[in-house]
Every structure is written in C-alpha cells, then in structure tokens.
Amino acid sequence: MDHVSFFPFHNRHIRFLYDGQEMQGVVVDSIPYNEKAFSTQYVYIATRNMRAWKDAEKIQDNRAMRALEKKIDLLKITNPSLINH
C-alpha cells in the first residue's frame, strides 16, 4: 500500500497481511525522517504488546518501546481492515 491508501488505517487498531502473514496491531509513523531506510518504513506494534508499549511510553522508556516495535514497509501490507472494539 502507499501512504495515501493506508491513511484511513494509520494509528488505528487493524488486521492485515504482511508478506503473507496475518498480523494485528497498530502501524504508526514514529521513525524520524532522517533515520528511515526508505519513505514507506513505519513501525508496527502488535496487539499483544500494546499495553506494555503504552506503559513504556508513559515513563518515556524509549529502549523498551523500541524492543516492542517492528519496522515494516507499507508497500508490503495488503488487505487491511479495522478492528472495532
């Protein structure tokens, strides 16, 4: 997916395929521009890691946050759908 088509799913709890693997969580653009390997590189936080990630964010523990994240390429995301709670 490109930036424009992914916009409705950005920073939302979603389910999607990534390189054929089903994933669910949140995809955010939290990588500083000068640290990106390519412009479509974003951060994925798996649903199972979201609570721990938010706890680390509250105390500004960047090391713990980064350990719970995975860098992904938007171009490899297919079939996204929102997870409604």
C-alpha positions in Angstrom: 0.0 0.0 0.0 1.1 3.6 -0.5 0.8 6.4 2.0 -2.5 7.7 0.6 -4.3 4.4 0.6 -3.0 3.5 4.0 -4.1 6.8 5.6 -7.5 5.5 7.0 -5.7 2.7 8.8 -2.7 4.8 10.2 -2.5 4.8 14.0 -5.7 2.6 14.3 -6.1 -1.0 15.6 -6.1 -3.1 12.4 -5.7 -6.6 11.0 -3.7 -7.0 7.8 -1.5 -9.3 5.8 2.3 -8.6 5.7 4.3 -10.7 3.3 1.5 -13.3 3.5 1.5 -13.4 7.3 -1.7 -12.3 9.2 -0.9 -9.6 11.7 -2.9 -7.3 14.0 -1.9 -4.2 15.9 -1.2 -0.6 15.2 1.0 0.9 12.5 2.5 4.3 13.2 5.0 6.7 11.6 7.2 7.2 14.6 10.6 6.8 12.9 12.4 10.2 12.5 12.7 11.0 8.8 16.5 11.1 8.9 16.6 7.5 10.4 14.3 5.9 7.8 15.9 3.5 5.4 13.0 4.3 2.9 10.0 6.6 3.0 7.4 3.8 3.4 9.1 2.4 6.6 6.8 2.6 9.5 6.6 1.0 13.0 4.2 -1.9 13.9 3.1 -2.6 17.5 1.5 -6.0 17.8 -1.8 -6.1 19.8 -0.2 -8.3 22.4 2.5 -5.6 23.0 0.3 -2.6 23.1 -0.2 -2.3 26.9 3.5 -2.8 27.6 4.3 -0.2 24.9 1.9 2.4 26.3 3.3 1.8 29.8 6.9 2.4 28.4 5.7 5.5 26.6 4.2 6.9 29.8 7.6 6.8 31.5 9.5 7.7 28.3 11.4 4.4 28.2 12.4 4.5 24.5 14.5 1.4 24.8 11.5 -0.7 26.0 9.3 0.9 23.3 11.7 0.1 20.5 12.1 -3.5 21.8 8.3 -4.0 21.4 8.2 -2.5 17.9 8.9 -4.0 14.5 9.9 -1.9 11.4 7.7 -2.7 8.4 7.3 -1.5 4.9 3.8 -0.1 4.0 4.3 -1.4 0.4 4.1 -5.0 1.7 0.8 -4.5 3.6 -2.3 -6.0 1.9 -6.0 -6.4 2.9 -6.1 -4.1 5.9 -9.3 -3.9 8.0 -10.2 -2.0 11.1 -10.7 -3.9 14.3 -13.7 -2.4 16.1 -14.0 -2.6 19.8 
